[in-house]
Amino acid sequence: MPNQSEQLSPGTALITGADRGLGFGLTQELLNRGWTVIAGRNLDWHELKELAPKFPQTLHILDLDVTSQESADAAAQAATSLISHLDILICNAGINRSAHINSIREDQNYQDILDELNINAIGCLRVVKAFLPLMDQGNHKRLCFVSSEAGSVAASKRTGWFGYCMSKAGLNIAVKNLSNDLTPQGYEFRLYHPGWMRTYMRGTKNMAAELEPEEAANFALKHFLSPEHIPLVLRDFAGKDYPW
Ligand SMILES: NC(=O)c1ccc[n+]([C@@H]2O[C@H](COP(=O)([O-])OP(=O)(O)OC[C@H]3O[C@@H](n4cnc5c(N)ncnc54)[C@H](OP(=O)(O)O)[C@@H]3O)[C@@H](O)[C@H]2O)c1
């Protein structure tokens, strides 16, 4: 477990895709540590609703579909009536529809590829765009992005997974450019590979994977909440940095 005294002091956080998997683990863990959490949900899963009565003052559930700027803007507008500022934003929402495609010789589903790009890469831009005014008022000004080793061009050994890999590589360059723009304005960035998790990316909970989402959330928060300045790298749960 990370030493919490070496972490950013509790404040306000936004998490996208907070209704299950890693996003739900991050939500639960931040609430337990005294943070106020704006939890963005897409579909209506039961976990968040069940958590709500435990944190009536500090958990705020808002509809946030990252494929829509209107949805992101509406969530940011609703958040303004709940909090005066946002300290960290965790862009976590993501899909993987291409993990079963391992060669260009197989049939490709280009709509799935477009959806992966739309949610995993462009979705983060929509959310940052919408919430930046609240972040500008924040104390920590920390933008965190859940990417994947699958987005590393230099480390890739895959022969397929086109949409997922392209979307995470796209996210990585987007984060690099955001950091070029916003670091001089006081922002700090985290770009992260959370490991192979027992989450729901393939529809049902993947019990073959290595990490429970709660465990993965603890590793992620160690990196997201560390107080030191870290130059932009793609770091994983074990502290390993991936090449771009
Ligand atoms: N699982 C792994 O092993 C692994 C490895 C590396 C990186 N990652 C990354 O980790 C992040 C979290 O994934 P997970 O493993 O926790 O998968 P998950 O259990 O499937 O959770 C994904 C979350 O993203 C949300 N989401 C999907 N489409 C959305 C949309 N249009 N708008 C808003 N939210 C949306 C989902 O909500 P709805 O179901 O309500 O749509 C869900 O809450 C993703 O970025 C993923 O790429 C996962």
The ligand as a Gaussian input file, in Angstrom:
#p B3LYP/6-31G(d) Opt

LIG

0 1
 N       -8.663000      -4.294000     -18.537000
 C       -7.360000      -4.242000     -18.788000
 O       -6.637000      -5.229000     -18.637000
 C       -6.761000      -2.938000     -19.266000
 C       -5.417000      -2.907000     -19.616000
 C       -4.846000      -1.702000     -20.027000
 C       -5.619000      -0.544000     -20.044000
 N       -6.942000      -0.601000     -19.693000
 C       -7.726000       0.655000     -19.708000
 O       -8.323000       0.837000     -18.457000
 C       -9.478000       1.710000     -18.602000
 C      -10.638000       1.143000     -17.786000
 O      -11.066000      -0.069000     -18.390000
 P      -11.547000      -1.331000     -17.528000
 O      -10.537000      -2.376000     -17.727000
 O      -11.935000      -0.902000     -16.171000
 O      -12.831000      -1.776000     -18.406000
 P      -14.380000      -1.817000     -18.071000
 O      -14.630000      -2.631000     -16.858000
 O      -15.043000      -2.254000     -19.347000
 O      -14.717000      -0.297000     -17.767000
 C      -14.695000       0.656000     -18.804000
 C      -15.466000       1.858000     -18.366000
 O      -15.508000       2.787000     -19.466000
 C      -16.844000       3.237000     -19.578000
 N      -17.221000       3.697000     -20.914000
 C      -17.278000       2.993000     -22.059000
 N      -17.775000       3.758000     -23.040000
 C      -18.032000       4.978000     -22.487000
 C      -18.561000       6.190000     -22.970000
 N      -18.940000       6.342000     -24.254000
 N      -18.663000       7.249000     -22.120000
 C      -18.304000       7.117000     -20.831000
 N      -17.835000       5.976000     -20.299000
 C      -17.701000       4.923000     -21.128000
 C      -17.685000       2.028000     -19.173000
 O      -18.984000       2.448000     -18.835000
 P      -20.271000       1.789000     -19.538000
 O      -20.086000       0.293000     -19.399000
 O      -21.377000       2.325000     -18.717000
 O      -20.291000       2.235000     -20.964000
 C      -16.907000       1.516000     -17.990000
 O      -17.257000       2.211000     -16.826000
 C       -9.725000       1.790000     -20.099000
 O       -9.253000       3.030000     -20.600000
 C       -8.905000       0.651000     -20.664000
 O       -8.500000       0.869000     -22.003000
 C       -7.524000      -1.776000     -19.310000

